[in-house]
């Protein structure tokens, strides 16, 4: 015989379940409402204002100039800007390679910058301009230099060729370069003279400068202690003492010629 289910007995249970389900929905909706209300109140209060702006990686310019370029100010709402858009705005600066902007907790903003590398200084006669790895010569002149000086490189194409070559030079060799001078009277090739911090002089051709300069440590390793002179890298690699080249010795620069192929 089939079991008879008394609907009358099950109705209270169904009603209880329905009531609990309704209560859960109400609590969820109330939580969402209160959360949105809290966010709204927070966004309109002083507690949502930018209180700190931290900038890392600023070397070429003061942090204040980067903050101005970002368009952010202390007291602005944390909800009034898009971090990605601010980063893109900073990357429009010619000397900035990469930028990132991050909202830090509720009231802080962190800006991280990657500037193009300083490669040296363009000689402007009575002043110098910083030259970056993207070949940009910064407009503001500087009076003191702490890197290689580039003379006769006002032409942007020739300067770009120089920077491209120097980026391929080994760092330990690059830091030995004191000055690079382009010969303005040679039209068939870009002949350059490099004065080194260790007292030697290098003569080469711009198009093969990196390839030849990376041999520099092995060349000077063959010289006697204190021996200085001219290292010709235009065709092969040859050394001549200052006494042989100029007819006088510089700080003990004497001895037999050496050759590196």
LINCORWO-V467711 format. One line per field, one symbol per residue. psi: psi as a letter, one per 30 degrees, with the letter a starting at -180 (. if undefined). A space follows every 10 residues. Layout:
psi: ???
This chain:
psi: kkkkkjeeff eeeeeeeeee eeeeeeeeee eeeeeeeeee eefflffglk fkjkkkgjee lleeeeeeff gklkflkfgg lkeeeeeeee ffkfgkelkk kkkjbfgkkk kkkjlkkkfa kkjgdgllkk klfggkjkek llfkkhakkj kghekeeeee eeeeefffkk efeeffkekk kkjffjfflj klkkklfgfl kkkakefgee eefffeefef ffllkfklak jjgedbjkkk leeeefglkj hgilalllkk .
